[in-house]
Amino acid sequence: MQPAAERFWTTLDQHAGIALSEGPRQLSYAELRHEVAARAAQLQRLGVQRVALALDNGLEWALWDLALLRAGLVCVPLPGFFSPAQQEHVLNHAGIDCLIGAVSPLSERCGFRPTAGDLLLRQPGTVTPVPDGTLKITYTSGTTGQPKGVCLNAEAQLAVAESLRQASLPCDVQQHLCVLPLATLLENIAGLYAPLLAGSRVELRPLAEIGFSGAAGFELQRLLATLQASQPHSLILLPQLLLALVSAAEQGVPLPDSLRFVAVGGGRVAPQLLERAERLGLPVFEGYGLSECASVVCLNTPEARRIGTVGRPLPHVELRLADDGEVLVRGPHMLGYLGEPPLTGEWLATGDLGHFEDGFLILHGRKKHQFVTAYGRNVNPEWVEAELVQQASIAQAWLHGEALAQNVAVLVPRRPELSDAELQAAVERVNAGLPDYARVHHWLRAAQAFRPDNGLATANGRLRRDVLFSHYQPAINALLFPDFEVRSMEFFDQLQHQTNSEREYLLGAPIIHAALAGTATRAQYIAFLTQAYHHVKHTVPLLMACGARLPERLEWLREAIAEYIEEEIGHQEWILNDIRACGGDAEAVRHGQPALPTELMVAYVYDRIARHNPASFFGMVNVLEGTSIALATQAAGVLQDKLQLPAKAFSYLTSHGSLDMEHIEFFKKLMNRLDDEDDKAAVVHTARVVYRLYGDIFRSLSAPEHSHATA
């Protein structure tokens, strides 16, 4: 056992009373020690080395985590808000040989098998060595690429916990309620280890009971009910949760009088929000940390608090600023990223910019997010975005201004029915308090919220700025440069630019969000397959019709059509096989009729080929293949996990996600060879209409007549 872990258990040996509770079940400190020792012995008998926790918040999560700390084994929390692909990456990248959690398609796909004692084991093969002393690998959901594994020892984790225990002493916290997932390092250390060091009681509840659903769903009423029932002394909140509580309290909703210490972190908190909380009498303390430093490094406390700052450094660390204002940290921190060279040097660069006032750290935002306007002014978008989301009408905001004379924001309204005039009024209120170079000079209304399931945010809610820029660049260009010369683009890029709003209509269909969030039902999936069958069976006939009517000047397209036919023939049978694997009636689908939007889409494309320009067909190709790349593989993984269906129920989606990735490059080359303006116009027009009709197909899937037609 590492020395820091020994000191931790020695401290806990001195405590009496209740340590953990979940509903009616309670464990005293003595019972906690017994349960942890038994689990640690079980793990050691199995001979496992790296253990992943795939459990909901509750006693079991806490007990297994503490058992791994006691046994000196590597613990890898597996966040439930990660996508199935991210979870699979974590299990394989970390070389997990034991998974604690329920049997699932993911566990089976990764080769885990149940054993006596409800633990899932596997032989992971070649594993990446971990730095000496690693006891926890916490994966960060970065804004680009796969999550990275941060390797931590006991000293780093427990030094933070001890500093937090000391910081909260004036508040006499006797009961902490875990609101955030324990798989997040902040709640794990600040919400479990620190209260236990203090001899307090940690109350654990399933995340659904707290109000969380999926990666981005949250029901405020559940949290409010839990707070009233629990009457906790302390909480840890993200800024958006604090905003929800403050807004509710301002509308007369009672909050517990028991609260003594509410820590908030995980993102920038606007000073106005903290002032609103203070007026309500809420004891809110903003802090700052990062996974690489085992979470918290600065915190406002009852004895040293200044709104607009993230507090002073905690006792276990030192902070200083680099020449460019980047915050540097010295003290216990990560051993390194798994699979990357070990860290060198005493000071860890955080990537955050800031300055000190009287020892309090004021953050300016991420160094890499800062942009420079056309007038050479540096702007950190997080500052402006935090001000925007304080407005009652704005739920999310993204600011862009790199090399621009005027900044542009993309705004997600808090409710769909809010008017543009209400959003404009909110922007004007924010601008009144900003210098001109940071103001929002133009804004766009977002077609959809920024969520993990649509790729516009990370699993923990941070904006994926590169994806947002790619997604909204055409709309920004059209807004700022109405005479923007799209003819300088290749035709494939023109096609994407000119169909952006129609594509947004399709992607905004509620059933798409449900599928990616894992809330779609089996009946809805079968309904989707049913409509897919009724248009996919026309793919080859449409290709033939197009090829038969192409003029001689487009003979080269006829060769491409022959390749498409060879590739596409028989795909409708794959769909029927998927329906059978779902328990649906495939023959009823084969002999049934399509929904009206499906029939209209197919008939429209036949008509465009027959009566207008046969090249129109490629507008439909653009829609179907582009949509497959964006959605198919991801949706298949989520649905298989959530619906507990076999892999053979997803042959159509999984094959088209990979097939269409190759097809789109082929299609791009074809489109860029088109040189006739009439042909190009026909493709664009058809794509616009098909996006609308295909969007109507997805919207029809929630209608009662389709939800159960083939189940």
N, C-alpha and C positions, 0 to 999 in steps of 0.2 A: 504494500500500500504506500502511495506517495505521501511524504510528510504532511503536505497540506490537507490531504484526505484524512490522515490520522488525527490531526488537530480538529477537523470538522466533527468527526465521530466522538472525540473526547468531549467536545462542547455539548453535543446532543445528549451524551450520557448524563449530563448534569441537569437536564430539563425533565420536568414532570408535566402532567396535564395532557390535553389533547393535542396531537401533532397534525393529523390529517383527518379530513372528513369529506364524505360524499353522500349526500342525502342522509339517511338514518345511520349509515355505517361510519363509525369513528375509530381511530387508532390512537392510543396513547403513545407517548414517546417510547415507553418500554415495549409496547406491542410493535411499534414501527421498527425498532432495532431488531426484534425477533424476526419479523417478516422479511426484512432486508437481508439479514444473515442467511435465512433459509434459501432465498432466491439466489444470493451470491454463491452459496454452496452448490446449488443445482447447476448454475452456469459453469462453474469450475469442473464439476463432474463430467459435463458434456464436452469439455475441452474446446469450446468455441472461443474465438478471438475478437470478432467484430460483429456487433449486434445492432440491428436496426429496430427502432420502436415505431410501429405503425398502429398506434392506439389513439383513441379519443382522450380528451382530458378526463382524468379520473384517478382514483387511487392506484390502479394498476400501472398507469404511466409513471406516476411518481415512484412507486415501489421498485419497478424494474430499473428506472434511471438511477436510483440510489444504490440498488444492488450492483449495478455495473461499476459505479464509483467505488464501492467497497471492495469489489473483486479485482479492481485494476484492469478491467476490460474496456475496449473501445466501444463507446455508445454513439450511434448515429440516428438522431431523430429524423423520422420520415414525415415531413409536413403533409397533412391532408389537403392543403390548398395547392400543392404542386400538381401539375398535370400528370397523367399516367406515364407519359414519355419521360418527364423529369424524374419521377419516382424510380422508373426502371434505370435511368442513368445513375442515380444515386446508389442503388443496390449493386450495380455492376462496377461502377467506378470505385466505390469504397471497399469492394471485395467482401461484401457481407456474407457470413456463413451461418448466421442465425437471425431469423426474422420473428419478432414477437408481434402477433396480430392475427387476424382472421385469414383463413384460406380464401384466396381471390384469384381471378384470372391473371392478375399481375404476378402473384406469388408462384402460380403454376407455370407461367410463361418464363419466369426466371429460374425455374428448377428447384424451388423449395418444396419439401415434403414434410407433412406433420409427423410429430413424434409424441410419445407419452409426455403429458405435461403441457400440451398446447403450444409448444414451440415449433417453429418451422426451420428445418435445417437443409443445407446443401453443401456440396463441395464447390467452392467458387473458382477453382483453377488458379491461374497465375494472378497474384494480387500485387498491387502497388505498395511498396513499403511506406510505413508512416514514420514521421519523425519520432525519435525516442521520447517517451513520456506522454505520448498522445493518449488521452482518455475520452475525448469527445471530438467528433467531426461534425460541424454544423455547416449545412449547405446554404449559401446565399443565393437568392434568386436575382441574379444580376439583370441589367437592362439589355444585355446582348449575350448570346451564346447560352451554353448549358450552365447550370449552377456549379459553383466552385466550392470545394471542400476546405473549410477552415479548421486546422488541427489545433486543439487546445489541450493543455495539461491541467491537472487539478489546481495548481498554484494560481494560474490566471483566473480560473472561474471563481475560486473561493476567495481570492483577494478582492474581487469586485463585490461578492456577496457580503464580506465583512465590512467594506466601506459603506455599503448601502445600509447595513444594520446600524452602523454608527450614525449615519445621516438621519435616520428616522427615529432615533432614540427620543428626541423631545416630544414626539407625537404619541409615544406609548402605544404603538400598534400591537394589538393582541390578536387580531383576526384579519387575514388577507384573503380576498376572493380572487381567484385566477380567472381573468376575463379573456386574455389572449391565449392562443394555443400554446401549450407547454412545449411544442416542437419549435417554437421561436425561442432563441437564446435569451432574449430579454425576460420573458416570463419564467423560463426555466431557472435562471440565476436570481433575478430580482424578486420573482414571485414564489419560488420554492426554497432555494438554498438560503437566501437572506432571512426570511421569516423563521425558518427552522433554527438558524444560528441564534435568533433572538428569543427562541422559546415560544413563538407565537403559534396559532392554529392556522393552517392553510386549508381553505375550503375549495373543493374541486367539484365542478359540475360539467356534464357533457356540453360540448360547444353548441349543439342545437338548442339546449335549454337556455344558454346565454343569449342566443339569437343569431348565431352564425349559421349560414347554409352555403355550402360550396366554397369557391374561391373568392367570391365577391358579394354574396347575398348577406343581408343583415336585417333583422327585425328588431327595431328599437323597443317595442312593447315588451318583448321577452326579457331584454336586459333590464328594463325598468322594474318588471315584476320580480326578477331575480334579486335585484338590489334591495327592494323592499323586504323580501323574505329573508335575505341573508343579513342585512344590516352590517356590512363589513366596515373595518376601520381603514383599510387601504385597498387601492386598485392601481393597475397600470393600464393606461389607455393610449391608443393611437390618436393623432389629432382629429381625425374624422369622427371617432367615437366621442371625444370630448365635445366637439361641435354639436353632435346630436343631443348629448345630455344637456348642454347649456341651452340649446334652442328649446328643448322640452321644458326645462325649468322656467325659462322666460315666458312660456305659455301657461304656466301655472301647474305643471306636473310636479308633484312633490318628489324630492330626492332624499335619501336617508340622512338623518341628522348624525348618524354614527361616523360619517367619513372624517378622517383625520389627515390622511396623506394620499393624494391622488397624483401619481407620477404620470407624466405625458412625454412621449418621445416617438422616434420612428419616422419623423418628418418635421418640416418647419411648422411652427405654431405662430400664427399672427398675434402680435401683442394685443390687438383689439379683442381677440377671443379670450386671452388670459384676463384682460380687464373686465370683460363680461362675467367670467367665472368668479372673479373677485367680488364683484358687486352682488353676486348671488350667495356669497359666503362659502364658496367651494374652495377647499385647501389644495390648490393645484400647483404642482412644482414641475417646471420643464427641465428636462435633462438632455444629454447627448451621449451617444456611444456608437460603437460599430462592432460587428461580429469579430473582426480581426483583433480587437482589444477585449474580447470576452464580454462585450456589451458596454455598460455605462462607464464613462470617464469623467463626465461633468454633471453636476446636478444642483439646482436651486434647493435650498433647505429652509426650514422655518427660521433658522438663525441667520441665513445669508441668502436673501432672495431679491432678484431684480428682474422685473418684467422686461421682455425684449432680449434677454440673455438666456443661455443654457446653463448658467450657474458657474461655480468655481470648480476647478479640478478636484476630484476625490483624493483622499490621502494616499492611495496606492500608486498614483501616477504623477508624472510631471508633464507639462505641456509647454511648448514654445512655438513660435511662428518662423517659417522659412522666409527668405527674402521676398518671395512673391505673395506672402500672406497665407500660405498653406499651413494648416495645423499639424504639428508633429507631436507624437506621444512617446514617452519613455516610461517603462515599467512592465509589469507582466502583460504579455500579449501573445498572439498566436505563434506557434512553432513554425508555421508555413502553410502553404496551400498543398493539398494532397496532389502528388504527382509533379510538383514543381520544385525548383531548387530551393534550399532552405534560406531563410531570411539572414541577412548580414547587417550589422550595425545596430546600435542601441535605439535609434529613433525610428519610429514607424510613421511613414507619410500617410495621412488619412484621406487625401484627395479633397478635403473640405477647406474652404477659405474662411478666414475670420480675423478678428482683432480683439484685444483685451481692453476692458475699462474697469479699473479698480479691482483687477483680478477676475472679473466676470468675463466669460467668453461670449462674444457676439458672432454668430455665424453669418456668412454672406451667401453660402450655397456651395454646390459642387464645383470644383475647379474646371472639370471637363464640360459642365453645362453652361458656363458663362459664354455669352456671345458678344461680339463687337459690332456695333451699328456702323452704317455707312459714314457716320460722323466721328468714328473712333471712340465712342463711349462704351465702356464695359457695363453690361447688364446681366445680373443673375436672374434667370427667369423664375426661380423658385420663390423669390421675394414677391414678385408681382402676382404669381399664381396663388400664393397663400392669401394675399389681399383679396383677390377675386372670389375665392371660394368662401370668404366670410359673408358674402352677399347672400341673402335668402333665396335668390333666384338662380344661383350658379352652383352646381354640384362639383364640377371639375373644370380645369382650365389648363391649356398648354400655350405658352408664349414663344413666338419665333421672331427673330429680328436680325439674324446673322447677315451682315453686309447690306442691310436694308436701311432706307432713310426713315421708314416708319414701321413700328412693331405691329405684328398681327397675332391675335389670340384665336384659338379654337375653343368654344365654350360648350359645355354640356349643361343644359338647363336642369334644374332640380326636379321639375315636373314637365312632361311633354307639352302640356297645354299652355305653358308660359309664352307670352308673345315676344316678338323681337323688340318691341318698344320697352318691355320690362327689362330685358337683358341689356339694352342700350342704356337705360337709366342706371342700372347697376354698374356698368362700365364707367359711366360718367362720375359716379360717386367715388369709385376707386381712383380714377385719374385725378380727381381733385386733390388727393393727398400724395401724388407722385410727381417727381421731377419730369420735365417734358421728355427727356431721352428714354425714360422707362415706361411711359404711358402706353396704353393700348390705343393705337390710332385706327386700327381696323379690326374687325372680328368676324368669325364665321360660326355658324351654328353647327355643332357636331351632329352627324346622322346617328351615332350610337355612342354609348358611354365608353370610357376607356377601361377595359376589363382584361383580365388574363385570358379569358376564353376567346377573345377576338385579337389577341396579340398586341393590344395597344397599351397594356400595363403588365408589370411583373406580377408574380404570385402574391407578393406582399403589398401591391397597390402602387408601386412607383411607376411613373410614366416611362414608357419605352420611346424615348425622344427620337431615335433614328427611325423607328417604324412610323411614328406619327408624322415625321417630316416626309417620308416617302409617300405615305397615305394621302396627306393633304397638300403636297406640293402643287399638283395641277390646279386645285381649287384656289390656293394662295396666288399662284401666277395669274389665274383668271381674274381674281379680285384686284390685285395690284396693277396688273398690266393688261387691261382689257383688249389692247391691240397686240397682245403677245403672238408672235409669229410661229404658229404650230407647224407651218410647212417646213421649217428647218429641221423638224424631227423626222425620223424614219416613220413609215406609215404605221407599223405596229404600235409605236409609242403614241402617235396621233390617235389611234383607235382607243387606247386606254384613257388618254386625256379627255376625249370627247364623249366617253360613256361613263365618266366618273359618277355623276349623280344617279344614273340608273343602276349602277353597280351598288351604290350605297342603299338604294331602295331594296334590292335583293338581300344584301347582307343584314339589313335591319329587320328581317322577318323574325318574329318571336320564337318560332320553332328552331331556328338556327342557334339562337342564344341558348335555348333550352338544351339542345343536343350537346353543345360545347360545354355547358355547365353541368351536364350529367343529370338533368331533371326531366328529359324527354322520356316518355313511356314506351314500353314494347309495342303497344298499339300504334303509337305515332311513328315508330320506326318502320313497322310493317306498312303503314299508310304511305310513308315516303317511298319504300321499295315498290309499292303498287303503282304509284304514279311514275316512278322511274322506269318500270317495265313498259308502261304504255307510251312513253316517248322513246326509250332506247330501242324498242323493236322497230322503230321507223328510221333509225340512223342509217342503216345500209340502203333501204329504199330511197331515202333522201339523197344519199351520196350518188346513187345510180341516176336519179333524176337530174341532179346537178351536172354530173359528167356528160349525160346525153345532150344537154342543152348548151354546154360551153362552146363558144366560138373557136375557130381555128387558132386565133391569136393567143388563146389561153390553153393550148394543147399541153403545155408543161404542167398546168394544174390538173389535167386529166390523169397524168401519171401519178400525181400525189393522191388523187382520189382512189386510184387502184390500190395504193398502199394502205390508205385508211380503211377501205372495204375489207382487205385481208386481215387487218388488225381488229376491226370492230365486229365482224360477223359472229353471231351466236352469243353476244354479251347479255342479251335479254334472258337467256337460260341461266346464266349465273345468278341473276336477280331472283328468279323463281326458286333456285336452290337455297338462296339466303332466306327467302320467305319460309320455305319448309323447315329450315334449321331454327327459325324463330317460333315454330309452331303454328304458322299461318297456313291458309288453304291456297296453295300455289295454283291449282287448277281453276279455282274460282276467279283468281286474278287473271289467269290466261284468257278466260272466256268472258271476263267482265268488261265494263266500260270505263274509260278514263274520266277523271273529274273535268269539269268544264274548262278550267284554265289550261290543263294539259292538252285537251282537244284543240283549243284555240291556238296554242303555241305551235303544235305540229301542223295544223291546217294553214296557219299563217306562213310558215316557212315553205310548205309545198306551193302556196300561192305566189310567194316572192320568186321562187325558182321558175314557175310556169309562166307567169304573166309579166315579170319585171326583168331582173338581172340574175342569172343563175349564180353569179359570184356572191349573191346575198347569203347563200347557205353558210358562208364562212363567218358571218356575224353570229350565227348560232354556235358554231364551233368555238369562237372566242369566249362566249358566255359559259358553255358547259365545261370546257377544259380549264378555263381560268378558275371557275368555282370549285372544281375538283381539287386543284392544287391548294387552294386556300383552305378548304374545309375537310376533304374526304378522309385523309389519314388520321388527322386529329380527332375528328368526330367518331371515327371507328374505334379508336382506343378508349375514348371516354365512355361511349355507349357500351362497349363490351364489358368494361369494368363495372359500370353502374347497373346494367341490366342482367349481369351474370349469364351472358349468352356465349356459346362456343365460338371459336375463331371462324368456323365454317359459315357462320351467319353473317360474315362481313367480307365475303370474297369480292363483291362488287365495289364497295368503298375502298378497301385496302388496295386492290389492284388498280383502280382508277387514280388513286392518289399518286402512285409511283409511275403508272403508265403515262398519265397526263403531264407529269413533269418532263418526260422525254418528248411527248407530243407538242408541248407548248413551244419548245425550241424549234422544232420542225415547222410548226405553224407560224412562228415569228419570221422565219426565213421566207416562207411562202408569201406572207403579207407584205414583206418589204420588197418583194419582186413586183408587186402590182404597180403599174405605172399609169393606168387609165383613171382619170378623176371620177368618171361615172361608176366604175367598179368599186373604187374606194368609198364613194358616197353610199353605194348600195350596202356594203359591208357594215359601215357605221350605223346606218339607219336600222338595219335588221338587228344588229347587236343591241341598240337602244330598246327596241320593241321587245326583243326576247328577254332581256334583263327584267323588264316589267312583267312580262307574262310568267317567266320562271319564278319571279318573286311572288306572284299571285298563286302559283302552285304551292310554294312553301307556306304561304299564309292560309291556304285551303286545308292544310294538314291538321289544323286544330279544330276544324268544323266537325260537328257530331257525326255527319254522314260518312266521314272517312276514318274517324278515330277507332272505330270498332268493326269496320266493314270486313276485314279479313282475319281478325284475331281468332 
